[in-house]
Amino acid sequence: MKIYSKKQYESKVDRTRPQRMKWWNEARYGMFVHWGLYSLLGRNEWVQAIECISKKEYEKLAMQFCPKPHSAREWARLAKNAGMKYMVMTTKHHEGFCLWNTEQTNYNAVKTACGRDLVAEHVDACREFGLKIGFYYSLMDWHHPDGARAAHDPAARQRFLDFTKGCVRELMTNYGKIDILWYDVARPFHSHEGWESLAMNQMVRSLQPHILINNRSLLNEDFTTPEERVEAAESGREWEACMTFNNVSWGYMPSAACDRHSSRDILNMLNTACSGTGNLLLNIGPAPDGSIPQEAIEPLITVGKWLKKNGEAVYGKLDKSNGKASACGNFSRKGKKVYFWCRYWPGKELTLGGFKTLLKSARFLINNRKIEFEQTKNRIILKNMPLRNPDKSVGVTVIVLEFPTTPRHDVFDNTPALHI
């Protein structure tokens, strides 16, 4: 396989990106799944490092990890019902335990107590429920004997790179078409040269021409991954916010259930992502047997029901929204249509500031009922609305504002304090 220079490679990736990312830009919402030996301990996926557990002691967990068959079907069914369009699962986290039948190490699910290829089950479940397939792979590895000393020992580095490329090649070869490769934690190296990411990712793309790759192998690749914050990337970059379900742990942690996200929290994150034309990848950490934590089910199902009625404001190619027009909610936008997600219902009137384009019509997305309005130079006043929020499930009602042309909106143009 010919290895192109960084400039040549990135130019090729740039040219093919719009076509490859079309489905991703329309999907908007996916499920992240963190699952591994750390699930048995239930105290964060970094438990081995945080609690200074020796490698020998931690390895014993591999002979206890024996989840029920086809747990991934439960996750995929929930993701589908939640309105998610893709699912990314940890094939190997920092602990080094591989969930597939790898030839690179015996420290894997098939050669220990489980005796099954859990990555294959994930792939089958995604295909059954019509979800795009993502593989998370941690570059950092606490178990591999060269995982740390590769930083200063050239022979160890070569062995560790051979192991890493071998793992990635298997994942890209053994399961048919894969849609996303989600790298994580590029330690112990601090550059793409250290990881030989240029050669590795060209190998990936030769095997999976349509794949999307994130930016955590220290090359820009296709999209940026803000973590635990829903925040747009720099201008011109695609982005996906990855979020835990409890602000504490990616892995199974039952004691953190009290801090779970509500359905309103999830919609707020999704609204922020849509407003900035990004995606939301929301995590669940299954229990050791593969079952879904109970605290995640109701909020996700509720959001899924909301999306069945309001998905027009989420799915499909979105345009960036500019500024804020009300403290009662936020926008998403498609061309001439602005979707105002009203999170705090104001009563019979709602005022939106900063619009410079004449409004053509206003209506509720949920039932297409028209809304009366008045418009002045910088304000749109929606009138004679219901006294209480029409959305009875989550209390977030979407109002569709249609303009004859692409709307100009800048609430700060006429803020007096900014002109002092």
URGI-V701813 format. One record per residue. N is the residue number from 1. RES is the residue in three letters. SS is DSSP state (A for helix, B for strand, O for the rest). OMEGA is omega in whole degrees, 0 to 359 (* if undefined). D_CENTER is the distance of its C-alpha to the mean C-alpha in Angstrom with 1 decimal. Layout:
n={N,N}
res={RES,RES}
ss={SS,SS}
omega={OMEGA,OMEGA}
d_center={D_CENTER,D_CENTER}
This chain:
n={1,2,3,4,5,6,7,8,9,10,11,12,13,14,15,16,17,18,19,20,21,22,23,24,25,26,27,28,29,30,31,32,33,34,35,36,37,38,39,40,41,42,43,44,45,46,47,48,49,50,51,52,53,54,55,56,57,58,59,60,61,62,63,64,65,66,67,68,69,70,71,72,73,74,75,76,77,78,79,80,81,82,83,84,85,86,87,88,89,90,91,92,93,94,95,96,97,98,99,100,101,102,103,104,105,106,107,108,109,110,111,112,113,114,115,116,117,118,119,120,121,122,123,124,125,126,127,128,129,130,131,132,133,134,135,136,137,138,139,140,141,142,143,144,145,146,147,148,149,150,151,152,153,154,155,156,157,158,159,160,161,162,163,164,165,166,167,168,169,170,171,172,173,174,175,176,177,178,179,180,181,182,183,184,185,186,187,188,189,190,191,192,193,194,195,196,197,198,199,200,201,202,203,204,205,206,207,208,209,210,211,212,213,214,215,216,217,218,219,220,221,222,223,224,225,226,227,228,229,230,231,232,233,234,235,236,237,238,239,240,241,242,243,244,245,246,247,248,249,250,251,252,253,254,255,256,257,258,259,260,261,262,263,264,265,266,267,268,269,270,271,272,273,274,275,276,277,278,279,280,281,282,283,284,285,286,287,288,289,290,291,292,293,294,295,296,297,298,299,300,301,302,303,304,305,306,307,308,309,310,311,312,313,314,315,316,317,318,319,320,321,322,323,324,325,326,327,328,329,330,331,332,333,334,335,336,337,338,339,340,341,342,343,344,345,346,347,348,349,350,351,352,353,354,355,356,357,358,359,360,361,362,363,364,365,366,367,368,369,370,371,372,373,374,375,376,377,378,379,380,381,382,383,384,385,386,387,388,389,390,391,392,393,394,395,396,397,398,399,400,401,402,403,404,405,406,407,408,409,410,411,412,413,414,415,416,417,418,419,420}
res={MET,LYS,ILE,TYR,SER,LYS,LYS,GLN,TYR,GLU,SER,LYS,VAL,ASP,ARG,THR,ARG,PRO,GLN,ARG,MET,LYS,TRP,TRP,ASN,GLU,ALA,ARG,TYR,GLY,MET,PHE,VAL,HIS,TRP,GLY,LEU,TYR,SER,LEU,LEU,GLY,ARG,ASN,GLU,TRP,VAL,GLN,ALA,ILE,GLU,CYS,ILE,SER,LYS,LYS,GLU,TYR,GLU,LYS,LEU,ALA,MET,GLN,PHE,CYS,PRO,LYS,PRO,HIS,SER,ALA,ARG,GLU,TRP,ALA,ARG,LEU,ALA,LYS,ASN,ALA,GLY,MET,LYS,TYR,MET,VAL,MET,THR,THR,LYS,HIS,HIS,GLU,GLY,PHE,CYS,LEU,TRP,ASN,THR,GLU,GLN,THR,ASN,TYR,ASN,ALA,VAL,LYS,THR,ALA,CYS,GLY,ARG,ASP,LEU,VAL,ALA,GLU,HIS,VAL,ASP,ALA,CYS,ARG,GLU,PHE,GLY,LEU,LYS,ILE,GLY,PHE,TYR,TYR,SER,LEU,MET,ASP,TRP,HIS,HIS,PRO,ASP,GLY,ALA,ARG,ALA,ALA,HIS,ASP,PRO,ALA,ALA,ARG,GLN,ARG,PHE,LEU,ASP,PHE,THR,LYS,GLY,CYS,VAL,ARG,GLU,LEU,MET,THR,ASN,TYR,GLY,LYS,ILE,ASP,ILE,LEU,TRP,TYR,ASP,VAL,ALA,ARG,PRO,PHE,HIS,SER,HIS,GLU,GLY,TRP,GLU,SER,LEU,ALA,MET,ASN,GLN,MET,VAL,ARG,SER,LEU,GLN,PRO,HIS,ILE,LEU,ILE,ASN,ASN,ARG,SER,LEU,LEU,ASN,GLU,ASP,PHE,THR,THR,PRO,GLU,GLU,ARG,VAL,GLU,ALA,ALA,GLU,SER,GLY,ARG,GLU,TRP,GLU,ALA,CYS,MET,THR,PHE,ASN,ASN,VAL,SER,TRP,GLY,TYR,MET,PRO,SER,ALA,ALA,CYS,ASP,ARG,HIS,SER,SER,ARG,ASP,ILE,LEU,ASN,MET,LEU,ASN,THR,ALA,CYS,SER,GLY,THR,GLY,ASN,LEU,LEU,LEU,ASN,ILE,GLY,PRO,ALA,PRO,ASP,GLY,SER,ILE,PRO,GLN,GLU,ALA,ILE,GLU,PRO,LEU,ILE,THR,VAL,GLY,LYS,TRP,LEU,LYS,LYS,ASN,GLY,GLU,ALA,VAL,TYR,GLY,LYS,LEU,ASP,LYS,SER,ASN,GLY,LYS,ALA,SER,ALA,CYS,GLY,ASN,PHE,SER,ARG,LYS,GLY,LYS,LYS,VAL,TYR,PHE,TRP,CYS,ARG,TYR,TRP,PRO,GLY,LYS,GLU,LEU,THR,LEU,GLY,GLY,PHE,LYS,THR,LEU,LEU,LYS,SER,ALA,ARG,PHE,LEU,ILE,ASN,ASN,ARG,LYS,ILE,GLU,PHE,GLU,GLN,THR,LYS,ASN,ARG,ILE,ILE,LEU,LYS,ASN,MET,PRO,LEU,ARG,ASN,PRO,ASP,LYS,SER,VAL,GLY,VAL,THR,VAL,ILE,VAL,LEU,GLU,PHE,PRO,THR,THR,PRO,ARG,HIS,ASP,VAL,PHE,ASP,ASN,THR,PRO,ALA,LEU,HIS,ILE}
ss={O,O,O,O,O,A,A,A,A,A,A,A,A,A,A,A,A,A,A,A,O,A,A,A,A,A,A,O,B,B,B,B,B,O,O,O,O,A,A,A,A,O,O,O,O,O,A,A,A,A,O,O,O,O,A,A,A,A,A,A,A,A,A,O,O,O,O,O,O,O,A,A,A,A,A,A,A,A,A,A,A,O,O,O,O,B,B,B,B,B,B,B,O,O,O,O,O,B,O,O,O,O,O,O,O,O,O,B,O,O,O,O,O,O,O,O,O,A,A,A,A,A,A,A,A,A,A,A,O,O,O,B,B,B,B,B,B,B,O,O,O,O,O,O,O,O,O,O,A,A,A,O,O,A,A,A,A,A,A,A,A,A,A,A,A,A,A,A,A,A,A,A,A,O,O,O,O,O,O,B,B,B,B,B,O,O,O,O,O,O,O,A,A,A,A,O,A,A,A,A,A,A,A,A,A,A,A,O,O,O,O,B,B,B,O,O,O,O,O,O,O,O,B,B,O,O,B,O,O,O,O,O,O,O,O,O,O,B,B,B,B,B,B,O,O,O,O,O,O,O,O,O,O,A,A,A,A,A,A,O,O,O,A,A,A,A,A,A,A,A,A,A,A,A,A,O,O,O,B,B,B,B,B,B,O,O,O,O,O,O,O,O,O,A,A,A,A,A,A,A,A,A,A,A,A,A,A,A,A,A,A,A,A,O,O,O,O,O,B,O,O,O,O,O,O,O,O,O,B,B,B,B,B,B,O,O,B,B,B,B,B,B,O,O,O,O,O,O,O,B,B,B,B,O,B,O,O,O,B,B,B,B,B,B,O,O,O,O,O,B,O,B,B,B,B,O,O,O,B,B,B,B,B,O,O,O,O,O,O,O,O,O,O,O,O,O,B,B,B,B,B,B,B,O,O,O,O,O,B,O,A,A,A,A,O,A,A,A,A,O}
omega={179,178,180,175,180,181,180,181,182,177,179,179,179,183,185,187,183,180,182,186,184,182,183,179,179,185,171,195,181,179,173,180,174,186,180,182,180,179,179,182,174,181,177,181,176,188,181,180,185,184,176,178,182,179,182,180,183,181,181,180,181,179,176,185,184,184,178,182,172,175,183,177,178,180,184,178,178,179,179,181,179,181,179,186,179,182,180,182,176,175,174,176,186,181,176,181,184,183,178,184,183,174,184,182,174,180,183,188,184,185,176,190,184,178,182,175,184,175,177,179,176,180,181,181,178,182,179,185,174,179,171,191,177,175,168,176,178,175,176,183,181,185,183,183,180,185,179,185,176,182,185,181,184,179,178,179,181,178,182,177,177,177,182,180,177,178,182,178,178,181,181,186,196,192,181,185,177,190,184,168,188,178,174,171,182,174,17,182,185,178,178,177,179,181,189,183,181,179,183,183,172,174,179,184,176,180,182,187,185,189,171,182,179,190,189,168,174,165,183,180,192,183,181,190,174,186,181,171,178,191,182,175,178,185,177,180,171,182,180,177,176,189,172,179,186,180,184,192,171,179,181,180,187,181,180,182,182,181,182,176,174,177,178,176,182,179,177,176,181,177,180,178,181,180,180,180,176,177,174,175,187,189,161,176,183,175,180,179,178,181,182,176,186,185,180,191,185,179,181,179,179,177,178,178,178,182,177,181,188,186,179,181,186,187,179,182,180,174,182,176,185,173,182,184,182,174,184,181,183,187,151,186,171,178,183,181,175,179,178,180,184,184,180,189,186,186,192,178,176,180,178,184,168,180,181,182,180,180,179,181,176,180,173,179,188,183,180,178,181,179,175,179,169,180,172,185,186,186,169,180,176,192,176,177,177,180,181,182,180,181,184,185,184,183,175,181,180,177,181,175,181,182,178,177,176,187,169,181,174,185,186,180,187,175,186,185,182,182,180,*}
d_center={31.6,32.2,30.1,29.7,29.8,26.8,27.9,28.6,25.3,23.2,25.4,24.8,21.0,21.3,23.6,21.5,18.1,18.7,19.6,17.0,14.1,15.8,14.0,10.4,11.9,13.3,10.5,8.4,6.6,5.3,6.4,6.3,10.1,12.3,15.8,19.0,22.4,21.2,20.5,24.3,24.9,22.4,22.4,19.2,17.8,20.0,23.0,25.0,25.0,25.2,28.2,29.8,30.0,31.9,30.7,33.6,32.8,29.1,29.9,31.7,28.5,28.0,31.1,29.7,26.3,27.2,24.7,25.8,25.5,22.6,20.5,17.5,19.2,18.7,15.0,14.8,17.3,15.5,12.2,14.7,16.6,13.8,13.1,9.9,10.4,8.8,8.5,8.0,11.0,12.8,15.9,17.5,16.6,19.0,21.7,22.3,22.6,21.6,20.6,22.3,25.9,26.0,29.3,28.4,28.9,30.3,27.8,25.6,25.1,27.7,30.5,30.2,30.6,27.8,29.4,26.6,23.9,20.7,18.6,20.9,20.4,16.6,17.4,20.1,18.2,15.5,18.5,20.4,18.0,17.1,13.4,12.3,12.3,10.2,12.0,11.2,14.5,15.9,18.6,20.3,22.5,24.8,26.8,27.9,31.3,30.6,27.1,28.7,32.0,30.4,30.2,34.0,35.5,35.4,36.3,33.5,31.0,32.1,31.8,28.3,27.2,28.9,27.1,23.6,24.4,25.9,22.8,20.5,23.3,23.5,19.9,20.2,23.6,23.9,21.5,21.9,19.4,15.9,13.3,10.9,12.1,9.9,12.7,13.2,16.2,18.9,21.9,24.8,24.9,24.1,24.1,23.0,26.8,26.7,24.2,25.7,22.2,24.0,25.8,23.1,20.6,23.5,24.2,20.7,21.0,24.6,23.4,20.3,21.2,18.4,15.5,12.7,12.7,10.8,13.3,13.9,17.0,18.6,18.8,17.0,16.0,13.6,10.8,10.5,8.1,9.4,9.3,10.5,11.2,10.1,12.3,12.9,13.8,17.4,19.0,18.4,15.2,12.0,9.0,5.3,5.5,4.5,7.2,10.0,11.9,15.1,14.8,16.7,15.4,12.6,15.4,17.8,19.8,21.9,23.7,20.6,20.5,22.5,19.7,17.2,15.3,17.4,16.5,17.6,15.2,12.2,13.9,14.6,11.1,10.3,13.7,13.1,10.1,12.5,15.4,14.1,12.9,9.3,6.0,4.3,1.8,5.5,7.8,11.3,14.0,16.6,20.3,22.4,23.7,20.3,20.6,17.9,18.7,20.7,19.3,15.9,17.6,19.4,16.8,14.4,17.4,18.7,15.7,16.0,19.6,19.1,16.8,19.7,21.9,19.9,17.3,19.3,18.0,14.3,14.4,16.1,16.7,16.7,18.8,18.4,20.1,22.7,23.8,24.3,27.1,27.3,26.4,25.8,22.4,20.3,19.9,17.9,20.2,21.2,24.3,27.1,25.3,23.8,22.0,22.8,20.8,23.7,22.6,26.0,28.7,31.7,34.3,36.5,35.5,32.4,32.9,30.4,31.5,31.3,31.4,33.9,33.9,35.9,34.0,35.0,33.8,31.6,30.6,28.4,25.6,26.2,29.8,30.7,33.3,34.6,34.6,37.6,37.1,39.1,38.1,39.7,39.1,35.9,35.2,34.2,35.6,34.4,37.4,38.6,35.3,35.2,36.0,33.0,29.4,29.4,26.0,27.2,23.9,21.8,24.0,21.8,23.9,22.9,25.9,26.1,28.2,29.6,31.3,33.8,32.1,28.8,29.0,29.9,28.6,29.1,29.9,31.2,33.9,36.3,35.5,38.9,37.9,36.2,39.6,41.7}
